[in-house]
């Protein structure tokens, strides 16, 4: 089944990097255009009279997909914004520790460092093995880094540089038993993994819809457990801070309105959920299963072409997979959104878009592939041939 026609991806490029920014189907973009037309036809009617019930309907559908209560859910532009909102809201003291792993997303690691430095706290780093043999090895590594000063642990549900699916619920439970709250960076989890935010049980969970759900850019969420909501504020304080309303929580009043913006990406998440879930007969479970199976097949193919061992067991792979590459340059990345010379060569000479990640630090680097419904095994075979030509 060829599903590529549902996306506007450049046919001249083999796009194997869905994990970075996602790709939105044509039907969902058209739905977003309709919301924007409605907004611009009568802005006051849209923002003042229509937006709140639209918002509530979208949130209810999203909450059902995430298995959580709508009242505990806020829309944010992306997972990084959700992580920052939590960290900026915490009251830290000198000597407090914020725990993170060495597989964390750089933007969120930077947010941790910023929050810690402003309070005289420190960031402690748990060294997770790579290659890694099991989820249990991750739990051991994280718990070994916990001290009596640990206030919060930032846990990736799916790690960005290495594509590992971490045992989020087990980590949250074990940390909670030691009196440590968890902030889960679930940027890649919705649409990649069967996800129950309720079952994960974290104090805070932030995620994206623009990646594996394939919603428009600018659609993410922050889930805050009810016992933690009073302290958590949005990055922009606006009208909700002084609202006299009592029909909804202060958490919702503040996060729902942070200033005039384009809410169409949020409102289109239900459209993305419905559209993507209808592309295969088995719905979302089949979408997730198909993408994971393709990622595993491609990982094995590329590992053989590169002559490397698989760095983690299959149970720790979702729709992303990373493999080690020969060392590259010792120079640090030129921009925050890195571009390795090999990545440029694959794009310029072979028409392949795939990330080459400087991890854990130059000259070490990884090849990270993604698998979405528009991809096929032949594309990874083409990548294998290109790598043999370039390395």
DRENDO-1510 file (C-alpha; in Angstrom, 1 decimal, always signed):
<recs>
REC; n; res; u; v; w
REC; 1; UNK; +0.0; +0.0; +0.0 .
REC; 2; UNK; +1.5; +3.3; -1.1 .
REC; 3; UNK; +0.5; +6.1; +1.2 .
REC; 4; UNK; +3.0; +8.8; +0.2 .
REC; 5; UNK; +0.3; +10.7; -1.8 .
REC; 6; UNK; -1.2; +11.8; +1.6 .
REC; 7; UNK; +1.8; +14.0; +2.2 .
REC; 8; UNK; +3.3; +17.0; +0.3 .
REC; 9; UNK; +6.8; +15.7; +0.8 .
REC; 10; UNK; +9.3; +16.6; -2.0 .
REC; 11; UNK; +9.3; +13.5; -4.3 .
REC; 12; UNK; +12.9; +14.2; -5.2 .
REC; 13; UNK; +14.0; +13.6; -1.5 .
REC; 14; UNK; +14.0; +10.3; +0.4 .
REC; 15; UNK; +12.7; +11.6; +3.7 .
REC; 16; UNK; +13.9; +9.4; +6.6 .
REC; 17; UNK; +13.8; +12.1; +9.3 .
REC; 18; UNK; +10.2; +12.2; +10.4 .
REC; 19; UNK; +11.5; +12.3; +14.0 .
REC; 20; UNK; +12.8; +15.8; +13.9 .
REC; 21; UNK; +9.8; +17.9; +12.8 .
REC; 22; UNK; +7.2; +15.4; +11.6 .
REC; 23; UNK; +5.3; +15.9; +8.4 .
REC; 24; UNK; +1.6; +16.9; +8.2 .
REC; 25; UNK; -0.8; +15.2; +5.8 .
REC; 26; UNK; -2.6; +17.2; +3.2 .
REC; 27; UNK; -6.0; +16.5; +4.6 .
REC; 28; UNK; -4.9; +17.9; +8.0 .
REC; 29; UNK; -3.4; +21.0; +6.5 .
REC; 30; UNK; -6.6; +21.6; +4.7 .
REC; 31; UNK; -8.5; +21.3; +8.0 .
REC; 32; UNK; -6.1; +23.8; +9.5 .
REC; 33; UNK; -6.8; +26.2; +6.5 .
REC; 34; UNK; -10.5; +26.0; +7.2 .
REC; 35; UNK; -10.0; +26.9; +10.9 .
REC; 36; UNK; -7.8; +29.9; +9.8 .
REC; 37; UNK; -10.4; +31.1; +7.4 .
REC; 38; UNK; -13.0; +30.9; +10.1 .
REC; 39; UNK; -10.8; +32.8; +12.4 .
REC; 40; UNK; -10.0; +35.6; +9.9 .
REC; 41; UNK; -13.6; +35.9; +8.7 .
REC; 42; UNK; -14.7; +37.3; +12.1 .
REC; 43; UNK; -11.8; +37.4; +14.7 .
REC; 44; UNK; -13.9; +38.6; +17.6 .
REC; 45; UNK; -16.5; +36.0; +17.1 .
REC; 46; UNK; -13.9; +33.3; +16.8 .
REC; 47; UNK; -11.7; +34.2; +19.8 .
REC; 48; UNK; -14.4; +35.4; +22.2 .
REC; 49; UNK; -17.4; +33.3; +21.3 .
REC; 50; UNK; -16.3; +30.2; +19.5 .
REC; 51; UNK; -12.8; +29.3; +20.7 .
REC; 52; UNK; -13.4; +28.0; +24.2 .
REC; 53; UNK; -15.9; +25.3; +23.2 .
REC; 54; UNK; -13.7; +24.3; +20.2 .
REC; 55; UNK; -10.8; +24.1; +22.6 .
REC; 56; UNK; -12.7; +21.9; +25.0 .
REC; 57; UNK; -13.9; +19.5; +22.3 .
REC; 58; UNK; -10.3; +19.2; +21.0 .
REC; 59; UNK; -9.0; +18.6; +24.5 .
REC; 60; UNK; -11.5; +15.9; +25.2 .
REC; 61; UNK; -10.6; +14.0; +22.1 .
REC; 62; UNK; -6.9; +14.4; +22.8 .
REC; 63; UNK; -7.4; +13.3; +26.4 .
REC; 64; UNK; -9.1; +10.1; +25.3 .
REC; 65; UNK; -6.2; +9.3; +23.0 .
REC; 66; UNK; -3.7; +9.9; +25.8 .
REC; 67; UNK; -5.8; +8.2; +28.5 .
REC; 68; UNK; -6.0; +11.1; +30.9 .
REC; 69; UNK; -8.5; +13.6; +32.2 .
REC; 70; UNK; -9.1; +16.7; +30.0 .
REC; 71; UNK; -9.0; +18.9; +33.1 .
REC; 72; UNK; -5.4; +18.0; +33.6 .
REC; 73; UNK; -4.3; +18.8; +30.1 .
REC; 74; UNK; -3.1; +22.0; +28.6 .
REC; 75; UNK; -2.1; +22.8; +25.0 .
REC; 76; UNK; +1.4; +24.2; +24.5 .
REC; 77; UNK; +3.3; +24.9; +21.3 .
REC; 78; UNK; +5.7; +21.9; +21.8 .
REC; 79; UNK; +7.2; +19.6; +24.5 .
REC; 80; UNK; +10.1; +22.0; +25.1 .
REC; 81; UNK; +7.7; +24.7; +26.0 .
REC; 82; UNK; +5.9; +22.4; +28.4 .
REC; 83; UNK; +9.2; +21.4; +30.0 .
REC; 84; UNK; +10.2; +25.0; +30.4 .
REC; 85; UNK; +6.8; +25.9; +31.9 .
REC; 86; UNK; +7.3; +23.3; +34.6 .
REC; 87; UNK; +10.9; +24.2; +35.4 .
REC; 88; UNK; +10.2; +28.0; +35.5 .
REC; 89; UNK; +7.4; +27.3; +38.0 .
REC; 90; UNK; +9.4; +25.2; +40.5 .
REC; 91; UNK; +10.7; +26.8; +43.6 .
REC; 92; UNK; +14.3; +25.6; +43.9 .
REC; 93; UNK; +16.8; +26.1; +46.7 .
REC; 94; UNK; +20.6; +26.2; +46.7 .
REC; 95; UNK; +21.9; +22.7; +46.8 .
REC; 96; UNK; +18.9; +21.1; +45.2 .
REC; 97; UNK; +19.6; +18.7; +42.4 .
REC; 98; UNK; +17.8; +18.2; +39.1 .
REC; 99; UNK; +18.5; +14.8; +37.6 .
REC; 100; UNK; +18.7; +14.0; +33.9 .
REC; 101; UNK; +20.2; +11.3; +31.8 .
REC; 102; UNK; +23.1; +11.7; +29.3 .
REC; 103; UNK; +20.6; +10.7; +26.5 .
REC; 104; UNK; +18.4; +13.8; +27.1 .
REC; 105; UNK; +17.3; +16.2; +24.4 .
REC; 106; UNK; +19.7; +19.1; +24.3 .
REC; 107; UNK; +17.0; +21.8; +24.5 .
REC; 108; UNK; +15.5; +20.4; +27.6 .
REC; 109; UNK; +18.9; +19.8; +29.2 .
REC; 110; UNK; +19.6; +23.5; +28.6 .
REC; 111; UNK; +16.3; +24.4; +30.3 .
REC; 112; UNK; +17.4; +22.3; +33.3 .
REC; 113; UNK; +20.7; +24.1; +33.5 .
REC; 114; UNK; +19.0; +27.5; +33.3 .
REC; 115; UNK; +16.6; +26.7; +36.0 .
REC; 116; UNK; +19.3; +25.3; +38.3 .
REC; 117; UNK; +21.7; +28.1; +37.8 .
REC; 118; UNK; +19.2; +30.8; +38.7 .
REC; 119; UNK; +18.5; +29.1; +42.0 .
REC; 120; UNK; +22.0; +27.9; +43.0 .
REC; 121; UNK; +20.9; +24.3; +42.3 .
REC; 122; UNK; +22.8; +21.8; +40.2 .
REC; 123; UNK; +22.1; +19.3; +37.4 .
REC; 124; UNK; +23.2; +15.7; +38.0 .
REC; 125; UNK; +23.6; +13.4; +35.1 .
REC; 126; UNK; +22.8; +9.7; +35.1 .
REC; 127; UNK; +25.1; +7.8; +32.7 .
REC; 128; UNK; +22.9; +5.4; +30.9 .
REC; 129; UNK; +24.9; +2.7; +29.1 .
REC; 130; UNK; +25.3; +2.7; +25.3 .
REC; 131; UNK; +25.0; +0.1; +24.0 .
REC; 132; UNK; +22.4; -0.8; +26.5 .
REC; 133; UNK; +21.3; -4.4; +27.3 .
REC; 134; UNK; +17.9; -3.9; +28.8 .
REC; 135; UNK; +15.4; -1.4; +30.3 .
REC; 136; UNK; +16.5; -2.6; +33.7 .
REC; 137; UNK; +19.9; -1.3; +33.0 .
REC; 138; UNK; +18.4; +2.2; +32.5 .
REC; 139; UNK; +16.5; +2.0; +35.8 .
REC; 140; UNK; +19.6; +1.0; +37.7 .
REC; 141; UNK; +21.6; +3.9; +36.1 .
REC; 142; UNK; +19.0; +6.5; +37.0 .
REC; 143; UNK; +18.4; +5.3; +40.5 .
REC; 144; UNK; +22.2; +5.2; +41.2 .
REC; 145; UNK; +22.3; +8.9; +40.5 .
REC; 146; UNK; +19.5; +9.8; +43.0 .
REC; 147; UNK; +20.6; +11.6; +46.2 .
REC; 148; UNK; +18.8; +13.1; +49.2 .
REC; 149; UNK; +19.0; +16.4; +47.4 .
REC; 150; UNK; +17.3; +15.2; +44.2 .
REC; 151; UNK; +14.1; +17.3; +43.7 .
REC; 152; UNK; +13.1; +16.4; +40.1 .
REC; 153; UNK; +14.1; +13.9; +37.4 .
REC; 154; UNK; +13.7; +14.8; +33.7 .
REC; 155; UNK; +13.0; +11.4; +32.0 .
REC; 156; UNK; +12.8; +10.9; +28.3 .
REC; 157; UNK; +10.1; +8.5; +27.2 .
REC; 158; UNK; +11.8; +8.1; +23.9 .
REC; 159; UNK; +15.4; +9.5; +23.8 .
REC; 160; UNK; +16.0; +12.0; +20.9 .
REC; 161; UNK; +19.7; +11.3; +20.0 .
REC; 162; UNK; +19.6; +7.5; +20.5 .
REC; 163; UNK; +16.0; +6.6; +19.9 .
REC; 164; UNK; +15.6; +4.4; +23.0 .
REC; 165; UNK; +12.2; +3.7; +24.4 .
REC; 166; UNK; +12.8; +4.0; +28.2 .
REC; 167; UNK; +10.6; +2.3; +30.8 .
REC; 168; UNK; +8.9; +5.5; +31.8 .
REC; 169; UNK; +6.3; +4.1; +34.2 .
REC; 170; UNK; +8.8; +2.0; +36.0 .
REC; 171; UNK; +11.2; +4.9; +36.4 .
REC; 172; UNK; +8.4; +7.3; +37.6 .
REC; 173; UNK; +7.3; +4.7; +40.2 .
REC; 174; UNK; +10.8; +4.0; +41.4 .
REC; 175; UNK; +11.7; +7.7; +41.7 .
REC; 176; UNK; +8.4; +8.4; +43.5 .
REC; 177; UNK; +9.3; +5.8; +46.0 .
REC; 178; UNK; +12.4; +7.8; +46.8 .
REC; 179; UNK; +10.5; +11.1; +47.1 .
REC; 180; UNK; +11.5; +12.4; +43.6 .
REC; 181; UNK; +9.0; +13.9; +41.2 .
REC; 182; UNK; +9.3; +13.1; +37.5 .
REC; 183; UNK; +9.0; +15.4; +34.5 .
REC; 184; UNK; +8.6; +13.1; +31.4 .
REC; 185; UNK; +9.7; +14.5; +28.1 .
REC; 186; UNK; +7.4; +12.5; +25.9 .
REC; 187; UNK; +8.1; +14.5; +22.7 .
REC; 188; UNK; +8.1; +11.3; +20.6 .
REC; 189; UNK; +5.7; +9.1; +22.5 .
REC; 190; UNK; +2.2; +10.1; +21.2 .
REC; 191; UNK; +1.5; +8.2; +18.0 .
REC; 192; UNK; +4.7; +6.1; +18.3 .
REC; 193; UNK; +3.9; +4.1; +21.4 .
REC; 194; UNK; +0.6; +2.9; +23.0 .
REC; 195; UNK; +0.5; +5.7; +25.6 .
REC; 196; UNK; -1.4; +6.0; +28.8 .
REC; 197; UNK; -0.4; +9.2; +30.6 .
REC; 198; UNK; -2.5; +8.1; +33.5 .
REC; 199; UNK; -0.6; +4.8; +33.8 .
REC; 200; UNK; +2.8; +6.5; +33.6 .
REC; 201; UNK; +1.8; +8.5; +36.6 .
REC; 202; UNK; +4.3; +11.3; +36.4 .
REC; 203; UNK; +3.8; +14.6; +38.2 .
REC; 204; UNK; +4.4; +16.3; +34.8 .
REC; 205; UNK; +4.3; +14.9; +31.2 .
REC; 206; UNK; +5.0; +17.0; +28.1 .
REC; 207; UNK; +4.6; +15.8; +24.5 .
REC; 208; UNK; +4.2; +16.7; +20.9 .
REC; 209; UNK; +1.5; +16.1; +18.3 .
REC; 210; UNK; +3.4; +17.4; +15.3 .
REC; 211; UNK; +5.7; +14.4; +15.3 .
REC; 212; UNK; +4.1; +10.9; +15.2 .
REC; 213; UNK; +0.5; +12.1; +15.3 .
REC; 214; UNK; +1.2; +14.2; +12.3 .
REC; 215; UNK; -0.6; +17.3; +13.4 .
REC; 216; UNK; +0.5; +20.8; +12.2 .
REC; 217; UNK; +3.6; +22.3; +13.7 .
REC; 218; UNK; +2.9; +24.1; +17.0 .
REC; 219; UNK; +0.7; +21.5; +18.7 .
REC; 220; UNK; +2.0; +20.0; +21.9 .
REC; 221; UNK; +0.6; +19.3; +25.4 .
REC; 222; UNK; +1.5; +19.5; +29.0 .
REC; 223; UNK; -0.2; +17.2; +31.5 .
REC; 224; UNK; +0.0; +18.1; +35.2 .
REC; 225; UNK; -1.2; +15.8; +37.9 .
REC; 226; UNK; -4.0; +17.5; +39.9 .
REC; 227; UNK; -1.9; +17.7; +43.1 .
REC; 228; UNK; +0.8; +19.7; +41.3 .
REC; 229; UNK; -1.4; +22.1; +39.2 .
REC; 230; UNK; -1.6; +25.0; +41.7 .
REC; 231; UNK; +2.1; +25.8; +41.3 .
REC; 232; UNK; +2.5; +25.4; +37.6 .
REC; 233; UNK; +2.1; +28.6; +35.5 .
REC; 234; UNK; +2.4; +29.1; +31.7 .
REC; 235; UNK; +5.5; +30.9; +30.3 .
REC; 236; UNK; +3.3; +33.9; +29.4 .
REC; 237; UNK; +1.1; +35.3; +32.2 .
REC; 238; UNK; -2.1; +36.8; +30.8 .
REC; 239; UNK; -5.8; +37.4; +31.5 .
REC; 240; UNK; -6.4; +34.1; +33.2 .
REC; 241; UNK; -4.2; +35.1; +36.2 .
REC; 242; UNK; -6.9; +37.5; +37.4 .
REC; 243; UNK; -10.0; +35.8; +36.1 .
REC; 244; UNK; -12.9; +35.6; +38.6 .
REC; 245; UNK; -14.3; +32.5; +36.9 .
REC; 246; UNK; -15.0; +29.5; +39.1 .
REC; 247; UNK; -16.3; +27.1; +36.4 .
REC; 248; UNK; -12.8; +25.8; +35.5 .
REC; 249; UNK; -9.4; +25.5; +37.3 .
REC; 250; UNK; -6.8; +28.2; +37.5 .
REC; 251; UNK; -4.5; +25.8; +35.6 .
REC; 252; UNK; -6.9; +25.8; +32.6 .
REC; 253; UNK; -7.7; +29.5; +32.8 .
REC; 254; UNK; -4.1; +30.5; +32.6 .
REC; 255; UNK; -2.8; +28.0; +30.0 .
REC; 256; UNK; -5.9; +28.3; +27.7 .
REC; 257; UNK; -5.2; +32.0; +27.1 .
REC; 258; UNK; -1.6; +33.3; +27.0 .
REC; 259; UNK; -2.2; +36.0; +24.4 .
REC; 260; UNK; -3.4; +36.3; +20.8 .
REC; 261; UNK; -2.0; +33.4; +18.8 .
REC; 262; UNK; -3.1; +31.0; +16.0 .
REC; 263; UNK; -4.8; +28.1; +17.8 .
REC; 264; UNK; -5.5; +26.2; +14.6 .
REC; 265; UNK; -2.7; +23.6; +15.1 .
REC; 266; UNK; -4.2; +22.6; +18.5 .
REC; 267; UNK; -7.7; +22.4; +17.0 .
REC; 268; UNK; -6.5; +20.2; +14.2 .
REC; 269; UNK; -5.1; +17.5; +16.5 .
REC; 270; UNK; -8.4; +15.5; +16.5 .
REC; 271; UNK; -8.4; +15.7; +12.7 .
REC; 272; UNK; -4.8; +14.3; +12.7 .
REC; 273; UNK; -5.8; +11.5; +15.1 .
REC; 274; UNK; -8.8; +10.6; +13.0 .
REC; 275; UNK; -7.0; +10.8; +9.6 .
REC; 276; UNK; -3.9; +8.8; +10.6 .
REC; 277; UNK; -6.0; +6.2; +12.5 .
REC; 278; UNK; -8.0; +5.6; +9.3 .
REC; 279; UNK; -5.1; +5.0; +7.0 .
REC; 280; UNK; -4.7; +1.3; +7.9 .
REC; 281; UNK; -7.5; -1.2; +8.7 .
REC; 282; UNK; -6.3; -1.8; +12.2 .
REC; 283; UNK; -6.3; +1.9; +13.2 .
REC; 284; UNK; -3.7; +3.4; +15.4 .
REC; 285; UNK; -2.4; +0.0; +16.8 .
REC; 286; UNK; -1.6; -1.1; +13.3 .
REC; 287; UNK; +0.0; +2.3; +12.4 .
REC; 288; UNK; +2.3; +2.0; +15.4 .
REC; 289; UNK; +3.0; -1.7; +14.7 .
REC; 290; UNK; +3.8; -1.1; +11.0 .
REC; 291; UNK; +6.1; +1.8; +11.7 .
REC; 292; UNK; +8.0; -0.1; +14.4 .
REC; 293; UNK; +8.4; -3.2; +12.3 .
REC; 294; UNK; +9.8; -1.1; +9.4 .
REC; 295; UNK; +12.2; +0.7; +11.8 .
REC; 296; UNK; +13.4; -2.7; +13.1 .
REC; 297; UNK; +13.9; -4.1; +9.6 .
REC; 298; UNK; +15.7; -1.0; +8.4 .
REC; 299; UNK; +17.9; -1.0; +11.6 .
REC; 300; UNK; +19.0; -4.5; +10.9 .
REC; 301; UNK; +19.7; -3.8; +7.2 .
REC; 302; UNK; +21.8; -0.7; +8.0 .
REC; 303; UNK; +23.7; -2.3; +10.8 .
REC; 304; UNK; +24.8; -5.0; +8.4 .
REC; 305; UNK; +25.8; -2.4; +5.8 .
REC; 306; UNK; +27.8; -0.4; +8.4 .
REC; 307; UNK; +29.3; -3.5; +10.0 .
REC; 308; UNK; +28.1; -2.6; +13.5 .
REC; 309; UNK; +26.3; -4.4; +16.3 .
REC; 310; UNK; +22.8; -3.5; +17.3 .
REC; 311; UNK; +23.1; -1.1; +20.3 .
REC; 312; UNK; +19.9; -2.1; +22.1 .
REC; 313; UNK; +17.3; -4.9; +22.3 .
REC; 314; UNK; +14.2; -4.7; +20.1 .
REC; 315; UNK; +12.0; -4.0; +23.1 .
REC; 316; UNK; +13.7; -0.6; +23.4 .
REC; 317; UNK; +12.9; +0.4; +19.8 .
REC; 318; UNK; +9.8; +2.3; +18.6 .
REC; 319; UNK; +9.8; +4.1; +15.3 .
REC; 320; UNK; +13.2; +5.6; +15.7 .
REC; 321; UNK; +16.5; +3.7; +15.6 .
REC; 322; UNK; +20.1; +4.9; +16.0 .
REC; 323; UNK; +23.3; +3.2; +14.9 .
REC; 324; UNK; +27.0; +4.2; +15.5 .
REC; 325; UNK; +29.0; +5.8; +12.7 .
REC; 326; UNK; +32.7; +6.1; +12.2 .
REC; 327; UNK; +34.1; +9.2; +14.0 .
REC; 328; UNK; +33.6; +12.5; +12.3 .
REC; 329; UNK; +35.0; +16.0; +12.9 .
REC; 330; UNK; +36.1; +17.1; +16.4 .
REC; 331; UNK; +34.6; +20.5; +15.7 .
REC; 332; UNK; +31.4; +21.2; +17.6 .
REC; 333; UNK; +28.2; +21.7; +15.5 .
REC; 334; UNK; +28.1; +25.0; +13.7 .
REC; 335; UNK; +24.5; +25.7; +14.6 .
REC; 336; UNK; +22.0; +24.6; +17.4 .
REC; 337; UNK; +20.3; +22.6; +14.7 .
REC; 338; UNK; +23.4; +20.6; +13.8 .
REC; 339; UNK; +24.2; +19.5; +10.3 .
REC; 340; UNK; +27.1; +17.0; +10.0 .
REC; 341; UNK; +29.1; +17.0; +6.7 .
REC; 342; UNK; +27.9; +13.4; +6.1 .
REC; 343; UNK; +24.3; +14.5; +6.5 .
REC; 344; UNK; +24.9; +17.2; +4.0 .
REC; 345; UNK; +26.6; +14.8; +1.6 .
REC; 346; UNK; +23.7; +12.3; +1.8 .
REC; 347; UNK; +21.2; +15.1; +1.0 .
REC; 348; UNK; +23.2; +16.9; -1.7 .
REC; 349; UNK; +24.6; +13.9; -3.6 .
REC; 350; UNK; +22.0; +11.2; -2.9 .
REC; 351; UNK; +18.8; +13.0; -2.2 .
REC; 352; UNK; +18.4; +11.5; +1.2 .
REC; 353; UNK; +17.4; +13.4; +4.3 .
REC; 354; UNK; +18.5; +11.6; +7.4 .
REC; 355; UNK; +20.1; +13.0; +10.6 .
REC; 356; UNK; +23.7; +12.4; +11.7 .
REC; 357; UNK; +23.7; +13.2; +15.4 .
REC; 358; UNK; +26.9; +14.3; +17.3 .
REC; 359; UNK; +26.5; +12.1; +20.3 .
REC; 360; UNK; +27.6; +11.9; +23.0 .
REC; 361; UNK; +30.0; +14.5; +21.8 .
REC; 362; UNK; +32.2; +15.1; +18.6 .
REC; 363; UNK; +33.8; +13.2; +17.1 .
REC; 364; UNK; +31.4; +10.5; +18.1 .
REC; 365; UNK; +28.2; +10.4; +16.0 .
REC; 366; UNK; +25.1; +8.4; +15.3 .
REC; 367; UNK; +22.9; +7.8; +12.3 .
REC; 368; UNK; +19.2; +8.1; +13.4 .
REC; 369; UNK; +16.5; +6.7; +11.1 .
REC; 370; UNK; +12.7; +7.2; +11.4 .
REC; 371; UNK; +9.9; +5.1; +10.0 .
REC; 372; UNK; +6.5; +6.6; +9.1 .
REC; 373; UNK; +3.7; +5.3; +6.8 .
REC; 374; UNK; +5.2; +7.1; +3.8 .
REC; 375; UNK; +8.5; +5.2; +4.1 .
REC; 376; UNK; +9.4; +1.8; +2.5 .
REC; 377; UNK; +12.3; -0.6; +3.0 .
REC; 378; UNK; +13.6; +0.3; -0.4 .
REC; 379; UNK; +14.4; +3.8; +0.8 .
REC; 380; UNK; +16.7; +2.4; +3.6 .
REC; 381; UNK; +18.4; +0.1; +1.0 .
REC; 382; UNK; +19.1; +3.3; -0.9 .
REC; 383; UNK; +20.6; +4.8; +2.2 .
REC; 384; UNK; +22.8; +1.8; +2.8 .
REC; 385; UNK; +24.2; +2.1; -0.7 .
REC; 386; UNK; +24.8; +5.8; -0.2 .
REC; 387; UNK; +26.6; +5.2; +3.1 .
REC; 388; UNK; +28.9; +2.7; +1.5 .
REC; 389; UNK; +29.8; +5.3; -1.1 .
REC; 390; UNK; +30.4; +8.1; +1.5 .
REC; 391; UNK; +32.1; +6.4; +4.4 .
</recs>
